[in-house]
């Protein structure tokens, strides 16, 4: 499988980078990546490696050699995991990848510092890479991190606003910044390493952004209606935290009686027994149907952008497979 091959090629680069960290941060990073348990016993990593796979698939789609792009793929994955470590702290998520999050095991400070270190490692990997595209890739990745942070800041700010004070377009823009930006950057970095021109690189970025938004829509649906045994997270955690995910905001702005019921629930702190009622309100107000239709629309836009960057469907096979994977997954 494509993702397994990517992990096999990128993991050694990731491990080399992580092994260069000082002991305590190295321990947190190893745990977060799933390479060891909390006591240091080796374990099998369980990340999906979608973003490094996009880097390498974009290189292949444009006819470039994949091995020289492995450091860039690792840098993108380091950035992704920096965001996960920080997001888990800010969202107070207690479970990721079927086990306790790093901050619950090592403490908030160590998790934040380990995340900071992963971001620095990503830039160092690119700075030390002799490939002619590494400088442009580093600049693009740095700009992406700023956009990711801006998206997270908006996400946190939305939580302080009332149920009727959030617009759907606003949440879609936030989701593009938080999720679509890094997937778009991954594809664009692959284009840079393949020697593509600016138009092709930008089309790849647009493809990744649209696919990333579809990914987030599906992720939000899974967060509400998914099987915790597959997702590794408790079902409805975002609803209990009163987070304004895409299906929720679509439901709140639907103008239906169920939207009023959901707004009433979201206007109060979560109480034991509210979850089933909240889930039903989101569904009755059309949040689930809207998210699924919107995901399909975003994927159609992604396919258009991909056809601009890689007109040959056979050459684009790897990117198409990844796009299908992220929108048809159930965990």
C-alpha positions as CSV (number, residue, x, y, z in Angstrom):
1,X,0.0,0.0,0.0
2,X,1.1,3.5,-0.8
3,X,1.1,4.8,2.8
4,X,3.1,1.8,4.0
5,X,5.8,2.5,1.4
6,X,5.9,6.1,2.3
7,X,6.3,5.3,6.0
8,X,9.1,2.9,5.2
9,X,11.0,5.6,3.3
10,X,10.2,8.6,5.5
11,X,10.4,7.1,9.0
12,X,14.2,6.7,9.0
13,X,14.5,10.4,8.2
14,X,12.0,11.3,10.9
15,X,13.8,9.1,13.5
16,X,17.2,10.7,12.6
17,X,15.8,14.1,13.2
18,X,14.0,13.1,16.5
19,X,17.1,11.3,17.8
20,X,19.0,14.6,17.7
21,X,16.7,16.2,20.3
22,X,17.8,16.4,24.0
23,X,16.7,13.5,26.1
24,X,13.4,14.7,27.7
25,X,12.0,16.2,24.4
26,X,13.2,13.1,22.5
27,X,11.2,11.0,24.9
28,X,8.0,13.0,24.4
29,X,8.5,13.0,20.6
30,X,9.1,9.3,20.5
31,X,6.0,8.7,22.5
32,X,3.9,11.0,20.3
33,X,5.0,9.3,17.1
34,X,4.1,6.0,18.7
35,X,7.7,4.6,18.7
36,X,7.7,3.9,22.4
37,X,5.3,3.8,25.3
38,X,5.3,6.1,28.3
39,X,8.1,4.0,30.0
40,X,10.4,4.0,27.0
41,X,9.5,0.4,25.8
42,X,9.6,0.3,21.9
43,X,6.3,0.3,20.2
44,X,5.0,0.4,16.6
45,X,4.2,3.9,15.2
46,X,0.7,4.4,14.0
47,X,0.5,7.7,12.1
48,X,-1.1,7.6,8.7
49,X,1.7,9.6,6.9
50,X,-0.8,11.3,4.5
51,X,1.1,14.5,4.2
52,X,4.5,13.0,3.4
53,X,2.7,10.7,1.0
54,X,1.3,13.8,-0.8
55,X,4.8,15.3,-1.2
56,X,6.2,12.1,-2.8
57,X,3.1,11.5,-4.9
58,X,3.3,15.0,-6.3
59,X,6.9,14.5,-7.2
60,X,6.0,11.2,-8.9
61,X,3.0,12.8,-10.7
62,X,5.3,15.3,-12.3
63,X,7.9,12.7,-13.3
64,X,10.5,13.6,-10.7
65,X,12.6,11.1,-8.6
66,X,11.1,10.5,-5.1
67,X,14.2,9.6,-3.0
68,X,15.7,13.2,-3.1
69,X,12.3,14.5,-1.8
70,X,12.3,12.3,1.3
71,X,13.8,15.0,3.6
72,X,11.1,17.4,2.4
73,X,8.4,14.8,3.1
74,X,9.8,14.3,6.6
75,X,9.9,18.1,7.2
76,X,6.2,18.3,6.4
77,X,5.4,15.4,8.7
78,X,7.4,17.1,11.5
79,X,5.3,20.3,11.1
80,X,2.1,18.2,11.2
81,X,3.1,16.6,14.4
82,X,4.2,19.9,16.0
83,X,0.6,21.1,15.4
84,X,-0.9,17.9,16.8
85,X,1.1,18.3,20.1
86,X,0.0,21.9,20.5
87,X,-3.6,21.3,19.4
88,X,-4.0,18.5,21.9
89,X,-2.9,20.9,24.7
90,X,-5.2,23.8,23.6
91,X,-8.2,21.5,23.0
92,X,-7.5,19.5,26.2
93,X,-7.9,16.3,24.1
94,X,-6.9,13.3,26.2
95,X,-6.8,10.6,23.5
96,X,-4.9,10.4,20.2
97,X,-4.2,7.3,18.1
98,X,-5.8,5.0,20.6
99,X,-3.8,6.1,23.7
100,X,-3.3,9.1,26.0
101,X,-2.1,12.3,24.5
102,X,1.5,13.4,25.2
103,X,0.5,16.3,27.5
104,X,-1.5,14.0,29.7
105,X,1.5,11.7,30.1
106,X,4.4,14.2,30.3
107,X,2.7,17.5,31.2
108,X,1.7,20.6,29.3
109,X,5.1,22.3,29.3
110,X,7.0,19.3,28.0
111,X,4.4,18.7,25.2
112,X,4.5,22.3,24.1
113,X,8.3,22.3,24.1
114,X,8.5,19.1,22.2
115,X,6.1,20.6,19.6
116,X,8.3,23.7,19.3
117,X,11.4,21.4,18.8
118,X,9.6,19.5,16.0
119,X,8.9,22.7,14.2
120,X,12.6,23.7,14.5
121,X,13.7,20.3,13.3
122,X,11.6,20.6,10.1
123,X,13.3,23.8,9.2
124,X,16.7,22.3,10.0
125,X,16.0,19.3,7.8
126,X,15.3,21.6,4.9
127,X,18.2,24.0,5.7
128,X,20.7,21.1,5.6
129,X,19.1,19.6,2.4
130,X,21.4,20.3,-0.7
131,X,18.5,19.9,-3.1
132,X,18.0,23.1,-5.2
133,X,14.4,23.4,-4.2
134,X,15.0,23.2,-0.4
135,X,15.1,26.9,0.1
136,X,11.8,27.6,-1.6
137,X,10.3,24.7,0.2
138,X,11.5,26.0,3.6
139,X,10.0,29.5,2.8
140,X,6.7,27.9,1.7
141,X,6.5,25.7,4.8
142,X,7.3,28.7,7.1
143,X,4.4,30.7,5.5
144,X,2.2,27.6,6.0
145,X,3.0,27.5,9.7
146,X,1.9,31.1,10.1
147,X,-1.4,30.3,8.3
148,X,-1.9,27.2,10.5
149,X,-1.4,29.3,13.6
150,X,-3.8,32.0,12.4
151,X,-6.4,29.3,11.7
152,X,-5.9,27.8,15.2
153,X,-6.2,31.3,16.7
154,X,-9.6,31.8,14.9
155,X,-10.7,28.4,16.0
156,X,-10.1,29.2,19.6
157,X,-11.7,32.6,19.3
158,X,-14.9,31.1,17.9
159,X,-15.3,29.0,21.0
160,X,-15.9,32.2,23.0
161,X,-18.7,33.4,20.8
162,X,-22.4,32.4,21.1
163,X,-24.1,29.7,18.9
164,X,-25.7,32.4,16.7
165,X,-22.5,34.5,16.3
166,X,-20.6,32.3,13.9
167,X,-21.0,32.3,10.1
168,X,-20.5,29.2,8.0
169,X,-18.1,31.0,5.6
170,X,-16.0,32.0,8.6
171,X,-15.7,28.4,9.8
172,X,-14.9,27.2,6.3
173,X,-12.1,29.7,6.0
174,X,-10.7,28.6,9.4
175,X,-10.8,25.0,8.4
176,X,-8.9,25.7,5.2
177,X,-6.2,27.5,7.2
178,X,-6.0,24.8,9.9
179,X,-6.2,21.7,7.6
180,X,-6.1,22.6,3.9
181,X,-3.1,24.8,4.1
182,X,-0.7,22.0,5.1
183,X,-2.1,19.5,2.6
184,X,-1.7,22.1,-0.1
185,X,1.8,22.9,1.1
186,X,2.7,19.2,1.0
187,X,1.6,19.0,-2.7
188,X,3.3,22.3,-3.6
189,X,6.6,21.2,-2.0
190,X,6.4,18.0,-4.0
191,X,6.0,20.2,-7.1
192,X,9.0,22.3,-6.2
193,X,11.2,19.1,-5.7
194,X,10.0,17.9,-9.1
195,X,11.2,21.2,-10.7
196,X,7.7,22.3,-11.6
197,X,6.9,25.9,-12.7
198,X,4.9,28.3,-10.6
199,X,1.5,27.6,-12.3
200,X,1.8,23.9,-11.6
201,X,3.0,24.4,-8.0
202,X,0.0,26.7,-7.3
203,X,-2.4,24.3,-8.9
204,X,-1.0,21.5,-6.7
205,X,-1.4,23.7,-3.7
206,X,-5.0,24.4,-4.6
207,X,-5.7,20.7,-5.1
208,X,-4.3,19.9,-1.6
209,X,-6.3,22.8,0.0
210,X,-9.6,21.6,-1.5
211,X,-8.8,17.9,-0.6
212,X,-7.8,19.1,2.9
213,X,-11.1,20.8,3.4
214,X,-12.9,17.7,2.3
215,X,-10.7,15.8,4.7
216,X,-11.7,18.2,7.6
217,X,-15.4,17.9,6.7
218,X,-15.2,14.1,6.8
219,X,-13.1,14.3,10.0
220,X,-15.8,16.4,11.7
221,X,-18.5,13.9,10.6
222,X,-16.4,11.0,12.0
223,X,-15.8,13.0,15.2
224,X,-19.6,13.0,15.8
225,X,-20.8,9.8,14.3
226,X,-17.6,7.6,14.1
227,X,-16.8,4.5,15.9
228,X,-14.4,5.2,18.8
229,X,-12.9,1.8,18.4
230,X,-11.7,2.9,15.0
231,X,-11.0,6.6,15.6
232,X,-9.1,6.2,18.9
233,X,-11.1,9.2,20.3
234,X,-14.3,9.3,22.3
235,X,-17.4,9.8,20.1
236,X,-18.9,13.3,20.4
237,X,-16.0,14.8,22.2
238,X,-16.2,18.1,20.2
239,X,-20.0,18.3,21.0
240,X,-19.3,17.8,24.7
241,X,-16.7,20.6,24.5
242,X,-19.2,22.7,22.6
243,X,-16.8,23.1,19.7
244,X,-18.1,24.8,16.5
245,X,-17.2,22.1,14.0
246,X,-18.3,22.4,10.4
247,X,-21.4,20.2,10.7
248,X,-22.4,22.0,13.9
249,X,-22.2,25.5,12.4
250,X,-24.1,24.2,9.3
251,X,-26.8,23.0,11.6
252,X,-26.8,26.1,13.7
253,X,-27.3,28.3,10.6
254,X,-29.9,26.1,8.9
255,X,-32.9,28.1,10.2
256,X,-34.7,24.9,11.3
257,X,-36.4,24.1,14.6
258,X,-33.6,21.7,15.3
259,X,-31.1,24.6,14.9
260,X,-32.9,26.4,17.7
261,X,-32.7,23.3,19.9
262,X,-29.0,22.9,19.1
263,X,-28.4,26.6,19.9
264,X,-30.1,26.2,23.2
265,X,-27.9,23.2,24.0
266,X,-24.7,24.9,22.9
267,X,-25.6,28.0,25.0
268,X,-25.2,25.9,28.2
269,X,-22.3,23.8,29.6
270,X,-22.5,20.1,28.7
271,X,-24.3,18.0,31.2
272,X,-24.2,14.2,31.5
273,X,-26.9,12.7,29.2
274,X,-26.9,15.6,26.7
275,X,-24.8,13.9,24.0
276,X,-27.4,11.8,22.3
277,X,-29.8,14.8,22.2
278,X,-27.1,17.0,20.7
279,X,-26.1,14.5,18.1
280,X,-29.7,14.2,17.0
281,X,-30.2,17.9,16.8
282,X,-27.1,18.3,14.5
283,X,-28.4,15.6,12.3
284,X,-32.0,16.8,12.2
285,X,-30.8,20.3,11.4
286,X,-29.0,18.9,8.3
287,X,-25.4,19.2,9.6
288,X,-24.4,15.7,8.6
289,X,-25.9,15.8,5.1
290,X,-24.5,19.3,4.4
291,X,-21.0,18.2,5.5
292,X,-21.1,15.1,3.3
293,X,-22.3,17.0,0.2
294,X,-19.8,19.8,0.8
295,X,-17.0,17.2,1.1
296,X,-18.0,15.8,-2.3
297,X,-18.1,19.3,-3.8
298,X,-14.6,20.1,-2.4
299,X,-13.3,16.9,-3.9
300,X,-14.7,17.9,-7.3
301,X,-12.9,21.2,-7.1
302,X,-9.7,19.3,-6.0
303,X,-10.0,17.1,-9.1
304,X,-10.2,20.1,-11.3
305,X,-7.1,21.7,-9.8
306,X,-5.2,18.4,-10.1
307,X,-6.1,18.2,-13.8
308,X,-4.5,21.6,-14.3
309,X,-1.3,20.5,-12.6
310,X,-1.2,16.9,-14.0
311,X,-3.4,16.5,-17.0
312,X,-2.5,12.8,-17.4
313,X,-4.8,10.8,-15.0
314,X,-2.4,7.9,-15.0
315,X,0.5,10.1,-13.8
316,X,-1.8,11.6,-11.1
317,X,-2.7,8.1,-9.8
318,X,-1.0,8.4,-6.5
319,X,-2.5,11.8,-5.7
320,X,-5.9,10.5,-6.7
321,X,-5.6,7.5,-4.5
322,X,-4.6,9.6,-1.5
323,X,-7.5,12.0,-2.2
324,X,-9.9,9.1,-2.3
325,X,-8.4,7.6,0.9
326,X,-8.9,10.8,3.0
327,X,-12.5,11.2,1.9
328,X,-13.6,7.6,2.2
329,X,-12.0,6.8,5.5
330,X,-13.9,5.9,8.7
331,X,-11.2,6.7,11.3
